[in-house]
């Protein structure tokens, strides 16, 4: 009994302040610390390192706040050819100040940010963007050459945003503009990166439905829109997510269903993962019946694959980083015969004559 009482005396109450909108948590302590560090350090990347959380998680926190509130919380800070990093918008600062004020009132002290370690500035290659099997192989070779490589699988759109903020050297993307009928270039222009970055031609890969049972695309779409199949979605801002939404929209239009209603009918539409292998793993384990991913991931797990499209996977690189040794090694390897042979061995990959070609957009 004495031991039990001794244990009970060590139990402490742990209270946390939450700011909520319609019962949805907008800001908790970790998100508040993230905003505080972004404002102090001018970088989402550095803020995530100081907090000891993945860069992708930091982006997810920001996006969830912005989607819940309906306004921008973080924006690019103007300055220089490479951009000036990140800062809070006026609304973001007001949101943070509200949290800090409530925190002082609730706990009688200031919210402190204790960094677990110092960020070490080193010569390295920072990749941010879409997840890809061939690219993982390429980055592995770059590491073997002694280059420090950071790879952040945050999706194509957030990759471009990271480049805009000056937090990435290389971005991989596969974004299709339905109006123009072209991959990637329109999005680089939309993000006003034409004068600051170049497009490096990559390769093509095959995207489709990943399932356990043999099914056609039509079978899958009928099953999803009739709520018979469980879906696993990709992260918001990824090129595959754009393909998913486009595919569902077209199927809904063909069946006379409103897009908002179609999304409600898709069981698991709100279940998001960050990589193609995670999609295949969820299907293989029976956590979902279907997802969209590359053929390579389906075959890696011995699953079925119903092709949707071949897409162009390219790279965007900051112009002022083209002379950096790490970036030069990356482009050199991308153009190499060894990498071409690697692509030929990977299921669902192919390349054209322009592999590794640098294209200036302005």
Buried (B, 14 or more C-beta within 10 A) or exposed (E): EEEEEEEEEEEEEEEEBBBEEEEEEBBBEBBBBBBBBBBEBBBBBBBBBBBEBBBBBBBBBBBBBBEBBEEBBBBBBEEEEBBBBBBBBEBBBEBBEBBBEBBEEEEEEEBEBEBEEEBEEEEBBBBBBBBBBBBBBBBEBBEEEEBEBBBBBBBBBBBBBBBBBBBBBBBBBBBBBEEEEEBBBBBBBEBEBBEBBBBBBBBBBBBBBBBBEEBEBEBBBBBBBEEEBBBBBBBBBBBBBBBBBBBBBEBBEEEEBEEEEBBEBBBBBEBBBBBBBBBBBBBBEEBBBBBBBBBBBBBBBEBBBBEBEEBBBBBBBBBBBBEBEBBEBBBEBBBBEEBBEBBEEBBBBEBEEEBBBBEEBE
